[in-house]
Amino acid sequence: MKNSKKTAAKLIAAGIIGGAISLGGNIAYDHLTGDTPLTTNRTGTSKVSDVSYKVSSGTTKAIAKVSDAVVSVINYQKTASSGSLDDLFGDSPAANKEDAKEQPAGEGSGVIYKKDGGDAYVVTNNHVVDGASSLEVMLSNGDKVKGTLVGKDAYSDLAVIKISSKEVTKVAEFGDSSKLTVGEPAIAIGSPLGSEYANSATEGIISSLSRKVVMQNESNQTVNVNAIQTDAAINPGNSGGALINVEGQVIGINSSKISATGSSSQDISVEGMGFAIPSNDVVEIINKLEKDGEIKRPALGVQMVDLTGINSRYIDELKLPDAVTAGVVIAKVQKDLPADTAGLKKYDVITKIGDTKVTTSTELQSALYKYSIGDEMKVTFYREGKEKTATIKLAASSDKLDFEDAESAKAEQDK
């Protein structure tokens, strides 16, 4: 929770994301007849026009291409009944989860991306499946099938579900998220507010790329998500749904939105700020989840702050060359983890991981997670104005991190 004197953003995990079609631009109307649009007889009774037309646009074609691959994901959890005082005070046998009945606990969206023999695979968000005792997937035709969790990853907020391929008629195609342009059309498809509104679509644009979104997962780990920002309408229930381009390719998996910001005494309404996990990141994660069911990531063992976010009077104390205007400043080093073992220190400014330039902590994490536990990684950094390099043995996994000293600085926020 935020301090009453501080400003915070409410980042909402949007159970599902969808969209309404904005029929602008080059829409083609194929008129089949040319009757008068409106006629009135002598008694003053209006009639509906006999004009028929067919609407065809890039938007309608893109939605038609992928919508049958977008599904609803229903999360069932065991809950104890509360029909007596014993239930209330936890003394009833029904309070035991083994005896509890399964009830729908939440709904989200998902995207069918692969068929393999008798199985089909669905990507969704980790927070959509979190805590589930069982899963059910509702296909675009309304039929419901059993879902089996293949794997999930709290850090990236992604999960993979396996279903029977018997009734699967469409599989989505991933586009290259590295080729997106700010301002290009973006369409979100999902189940806002649940499966009652399944396969809803909203249209907007790509508002920004490589946006750093600070979230907390169910383990209360503070993580930085590299996200696509869009103004396509996002609502609870859309999480796990598809963000697509005008070619009908999935360019992102919708994950969250900012709903409000302001002090404790006054909230300010925020609209049109939704976030999706880029498809290139999604593909990398789901391939690992299919193979191993989980992802173990290497830990560097530092708390980081972006150089561009530091007040200029403090930057002078870092004694950086004038040419160094971006990088990641180490705020704290966790004892006995790889960065500490390699000799990195507080106030070192990291500018490269391997041969990859890093200007933000999000970019550093993305570069770090391309390595595996046990790999060696070269780091370029500045200390007291001098460029240095260090070879770090990534001998620890991220579960060794003390999340008071997490990979990125904590941000105060309401979920």
C-alpha positions in Angstrom: 0.0 0.0 0.0 1.2 3.5 -0.7 2.1 6.2 1.8 -0.6 8.8 2.0 1.9 11.4 0.9 3.2 9.5 -2.0 1.7 8.9 -5.5 1.1 5.4 -6.6 -0.3 3.5 -9.5 -2.9 0.8 -9.3 -1.8 -1.9 -11.6 -4.6 -4.3 -12.2 -4.1 -7.9 -13.2 -6.8 -8.0 -15.8 -8.4 -11.4 -15.7 -9.0 -11.1 -19.4 -8.6 -8.5 -22.2 -10.8 -7.9 -25.2 -11.9 -5.1 -27.5 -14.6 -3.3 -29.4 -14.2 -2.8 -33.1 -13.6 0.7 -34.3 -14.6 0.7 -37.9 -12.5 3.5 -39.1 -10.0 3.9 -42.0 -10.4 2.1 -45.3 -13.7 0.2 -44.7 -15.2 -1.3 -47.9 -18.9 -1.4 -48.2 -20.2 -3.8 -50.8 -23.7 -2.7 -51.5 -25.9 -5.5 -52.8 -28.9 -3.4 -53.4 -29.5 0.3 -53.9 -33.0 1.0 -52.4 -33.9 4.3 -50.8 -32.4 4.3 -47.2 -35.7 5.2 -45.5 -39.3 5.2 -46.6 -42.5 6.4 -44.9 -46.0 5.4 -46.0 -49.0 7.7 -45.9 -50.0 6.5 -42.4 -46.6 7.7 -41.0 -45.2 4.3 -40.3 -41.4 4.0 -40.8 -39.8 1.0 -42.4 -36.4 -0.5 -42.3 -34.3 0.0 -45.4 -33.8 -2.9 -47.7 -30.2 -1.9 -48.4 -27.8 -4.7 -47.7 -24.0 -4.3 -47.5 -20.9 -6.2 -46.4 -18.3 -4.6 -44.2 -14.7 -5.5 -44.9 -11.6 -3.9 -43.4 -8.2 -4.8 -42.1 -9.7 -5.0 -38.6 -12.5 -7.4 -39.5 -10.2 -9.6 -41.4 -7.6 -9.7 -38.5 -10.3 -10.6 -36.0 -11.8 -13.3 -38.2 -8.3 -14.9 -38.6 -7.6 -15.4 -34.9 -10.8 -15.1 -32.8 -11.6 -18.8 -32.9 -8.2 -19.5 -31.3 -9.0 -17.2 -28.3 -10.6 -19.0 -25.3 -11.8 -18.4 -21.8 -10.0 -20.0 -18.9 -12.0 -20.9 -15.8 -10.1 -21.3 -12.5 -11.7 -23.7 -10.0 -10.6 -23.8 -6.4 -11.6 -25.8 -3.4 -13.5 -23.8 -0.8 -15.1 -25.0 2.4 -18.8 -24.4 3.0 -19.9 -22.1 5.9 -23.3 -23.3 7.0 -22.7 -23.5 10.8 -20.8 -22.0 13.7 -18.3 -24.9 13.3 -17.6 -23.8 9.8 -17.2 -20.2 11.0 -14.6 -21.2 13.5 -12.9 -23.7 11.3 -13.9 -26.8 13.3 -16.0 -28.4 10.6 -14.6 -31.2 8.6 -15.7 -29.2 5.5 -13.0 -26.7 6.4 -10.4 -29.3 5.3 -9.6 -28.6 1.7 -9.5 -32.3 0.9 -13.3 -32.4 1.7 -14.1 -29.0 0.2 -16.0 -28.6 -3.0 -14.6 -27.0 -6.1 -16.0 -23.6 -7.1 -15.2 -21.2 -9.9 -12.7 -18.7 -8.4 -12.0 -16.6 -11.4 -11.9 -16.4 -15.2 -9.4 -15.2 -17.7 -8.5 -15.6 -21.3 -6.1 -17.7 -23.3 -4.8 -18.3 -26.8 -4.5 -21.7 -28.6 -1.1 -21.6 -30.3 -0.3 -25.2 -31.1 -1.8 -28.6 -32.0 0.3 -31.7 -31.6 -1.6 -34.9 -32.3 -4.4 -35.3 -29.8 -3.3 -32.3 -27.7 -3.6 -28.6 -28.2 -1.7 -25.9 -26.1 -3.0 -22.7 -24.7 -1.0 -19.8 -23.4 -2.4 -17.6 -20.6 -1.2 -15.6 -17.6 0.1 -17.2 -14.5 -2.3 -15.1 -12.4 -5.2 -16.6 -14.3 -4.3 -20.1 -13.2 -2.8 -19.3 -9.8 -4.2 -21.4 -7.0 -6.3 -23.6 -9.3 -7.3 -27.1 -8.2 -8.6 -27.7 -11.7 -9.0 -25.7 -14.9 -11.6 -25.6 -17.6 -11.3 -24.0 -21.0 -14.2 -22.7 -23.0 -13.7 -22.7 -26.7 -15.0 -20.0 -29.1 -18.0 -22.2 -29.9 -19.0 -22.3 -26.2 -18.0 -25.9 -25.6 -16.0 -26.5 -22.4 -13.1 -28.9 -22.1 -10.8 -30.0 -19.3 -7.5 -28.1 -19.1 -4.3 -29.6 -17.6 -1.6 -27.2 -16.4 1.7 -27.9 -18.2 3.7 -25.3 -16.5 3.7 -21.8 -15.2 6.1 -19.0 -14.4 5.3 -16.4 -11.8 8.1 -14.1 -12.9 7.0 -13.6 -16.5 3.3 -14.1 -15.6 2.8 -16.8 -18.2 1.4 -20.3 -18.1 0.7 -23.1 -20.5 -2.4 -25.3 -20.4 -3.0 -28.5 -22.4 -6.4 -29.5 -23.8 -7.8 -32.1 -26.2 -7.3 -31.0 -29.8 -10.5 -32.8 -30.9 -12.6 -29.6 -31.2 -9.9 -27.2 -31.9 -10.4 -25.6 -35.3 -8.0 -22.6 -35.3 -4.5 -22.1 -34.0 -3.0 -18.6 -33.6 0.2 -17.4 -35.2 2.8 -15.4 -33.4 4.1 -12.2 -35.0 7.5 -10.6 -34.5 7.1 -8.1 -31.6 10.6 -6.6 -32.3 9.2 -5.1 -35.5 6.3 -3.2 -34.0 5.9 0.5 -34.5 4.4 3.0 -32.1 1.1 4.2 -33.6 0.3 1.0 -35.6 -3.2 -0.6 -35.0 -3.5 -3.1 -32.1 -6.6 -5.3 -31.4 -7.2 -7.0 -28.1 -9.4 -10.1 -28.0 -10.6 -11.9 -24.9 -13.3 -12.3 -22.3 -13.8 -9.1 -20.4 -15.7 -9.7 -17.1 -15.7 -13.4 -17.8 -16.9 -15.9 -20.4 -20.3 -14.3 -20.7 -18.5 -11.7 -22.9 -16.1 -14.2 -24.6 -14.5 -13.2 -27.8 -15.0 -9.5 -27.3 -12.6 -7.3 -29.4 -11.3 -3.8 -28.8 -9.1 -1.7 -31.1 -6.5 0.9 -30.5 -2.9 1.5 -31.2 0.5 0.5 -29.9 1.2 3.4 -27.5 4.7 2.5 -26.5 7.3 -0.3 -26.7 9.6 -1.7 -24.0 7.6 -0.1 -21.2 8.8 -1.1 -17.8 5.9 -2.3 -15.6 6.6 -3.0 -12.0 4.4 -5.7 -10.5 4.3 -8.1 -7.6 3.7 -11.8 -8.2 2.0 -14.2 -5.8 5.3 -14.8 -4.0 5.4 -11.1 -3.3 8.5 -10.8 -5.5 8.8 -7.4 -7.1 9.5 -7.9 -10.8 10.0 -5.7 -13.9 7.9 -6.8 -16.9 9.0 -5.6 -20.4 5.7 -4.7 -21.9 3.9 -3.4 -24.9 1.6 -0.4 -23.9 -1.7 -0.1 -25.8 -4.9 2.0 -25.5 -7.0 -0.9 -26.7 -9.6 -1.3 -24.0 -8.6 -3.8 -21.3 -10.8 -5.0 -18.5 -10.7 -7.6 -15.8 -11.1 -11.0 -17.5 -8.9 -10.0 -20.5 -5.7 -11.4 -18.9 -4.1 -14.1 -21.1 -6.0 -12.9 -24.2 -4.5 -11.9 -27.5 -3.1 -8.6 -28.7 -2.9 -8.8 -32.4 -1.7 -6.8 -35.4 -3.6 -6.0 -38.6 -2.4 -9.3 -40.1 -4.1 -11.3 -37.3 -0.9 -12.3 -35.7 -0.5 -12.4 -31.9 2.0 -9.7 -31.0 1.4 -9.9 -27.2 -0.4 -11.6 -24.4 -2.5 -9.1 -22.5 -1.6 -9.0 -18.8 -2.4 -5.8 -16.9 -3.7 -2.3 -16.9 -3.3 0.9 -14.8 -6.7 1.8 -13.4 -6.0 4.8 -11.2 -3.3 7.0 -9.7 -3.2 9.7 -7.1 -2.8 10.3 -3.4 -4.8 8.5 -0.7 -7.2 11.4 -0.5 -8.0 11.6 -4.2 -7.8 9.1 -7.0 -7.4 10.2 -10.6 -9.2 8.2 -13.3 -6.9 6.6 -15.8 -8.0 5.2 -19.2 -6.3 3.6 -22.1 -3.2 2.3 -20.4 -3.0 -1.5 -20.9 0.0 -3.7 -21.1 0.8 -6.9 -23.0 3.8 -9.3 -22.8 5.6 -9.1 -26.2 5.2 -12.2 -28.4 8.9 -12.8 -28.7 9.2 -13.1 -24.9 6.1 -15.2 -24.8 7.5 -17.7 -27.3 10.7 -18.1 -25.5 9.0 -18.8 -22.2 6.3 -21.2 -23.4 8.8 -23.3 -25.2 10.7 -23.7 -21.9 7.4 -24.4 -20.0 6.4 -27.1 -22.5 9.8 -28.8 -22.1 10.4 -28.5 -18.3 7.2 -27.3 -16.7 9.1 -24.5 -14.9 11.8 -22.0 -15.5 14.9 -21.6 -13.2 16.6 -18.3 -13.9 20.1 -17.2 -12.9 20.5 -14.6 -10.2 22.9 -11.7 -10.4 22.2 -10.6 -6.8 21.9 -6.9 -7.0 19.3 -4.2 -6.5 19.2 -1.8 -9.4 18.1 1.7 -10.3 18.0 3.2 -13.8 20.6 5.9 -14.4 18.0 8.0 -16.2 15.8 8.0 -13.1 18.5 9.6 -10.8 18.6 13.2 -10.0 21.3 15.0 -11.9 23.1 16.2 -8.7 23.6 12.6 -7.7 24.8 11.6 -11.2 27.8 13.9 -10.8 28.9 11.8 -7.8 29.2 8.8 -10.0 31.9 10.5 -12.0 30.7 9.1 -15.3 32.2 10.2 -18.7 30.0 12.7 -20.5 29.3 10.0 -23.2 27.6 7.7 -20.6 24.0 8.9 -20.3 22.2 5.6 -19.7 22.8 2.4 -17.8 21.9 0.6 -14.6 23.2 1.7 -11.2 23.8 -0.9 -8.5 22.1 0.2 -5.4 23.0 -2.8 -3.3 24.8 -6.1 -3.7 23.6 -9.3 -2.0 26.3 -11.1 -0.1 27.7 -14.3 -1.6 25.7 -14.2 -4.8 27.4 -14.0 -8.2 27.8 -10.2 -8.4 29.4 -10.1 -5.0 31.7 -13.0 -5.8 32.8 -11.3 -9.0 33.6 -8.0 -7.2 30.8 -5.8 -8.3 30.1 -2.9 -5.8 27.4 -0.4 -4.9 27.4 2.6 -7.3 28.9 0.6 -10.2 27.0 1.5 -13.4 26.4 -1.5 -15.7 26.2 -0.6 -19.4 26.5 -4.0 -21.1 25.6 -7.6 -20.5 27.8 -9.6 -22.9 27.7 -7.6 -26.1 24.2 -6.3 -25.4 23.9 -2.6 -24.3 21.6 -2.2 -21.3 20.0 1.2 -20.5 17.3 0.1 -18.0 16.9 -2.6 -15.4 14.3 -4.2 -17.6 16.8 -4.6 -20.5 19.4 -5.9 -18.0 16.9 -8.6 -16.8 16.1 -9.6 -20.4 19.7 -9.9 -21.2 20.5 -11.8 -18.0 17.7 -14.3 -18.6 19.1 -15.4 -21.9 21.8 -17.2 -19.9 21.4 -20.4 -17.9 22.4 -21.2 -14.4 26.1 -22.3 -14.6 27.0 -20.0 -17.5 29.6 -17.4 -17.4 28.6 -13.8 -18.3 30.7 -10.8 -19.1 29.6 -7.5 -17.6 30.8 -4.1 -18.6 30.5 -1.3 -16.0 31.9 2.0 -14.9 33.4 2.6 -11.5 34.8 6.0 -10.5 34.7 7.1 -14.1 36.7 4.2 -15.5 35.3 1.4 -17.7 35.8 -2.1 -16.3 34.7 -5.6 -17.2 34.1 -8.7 -15.0 33.2 -12.3 -15.8 30.5 -13.5 -13.6 29.8 -17.2 -12.9 26.0 -17.5 -12.7 26.1 -20.1 -10.0 22.8 -19.2 -8.2 19.2 -19.3 -9.2 16.7 -16.5 -8.6 15.1 -18.4 -5.7 18.3 -17.5 -3.7 17.5 -13.8 -3.9 16.6 -12.0 -0.8 13.7 -10.0 -2.2 14.3 -7.1 0.2 17.3 -6.8 -2.0 15.6 -7.9 -5.2 16.9 -7.7 -8.8 15.1 -4.4 -9.2 14.2 -1.7 -6.7 10.8 -2.0 -5.0 8.0 0.3 -6.0 5.2 1.2 -3.7 1.9 0.4 -5.3 -1.5 -1.0 -4.9 -2.3 -4.1 -6.9 
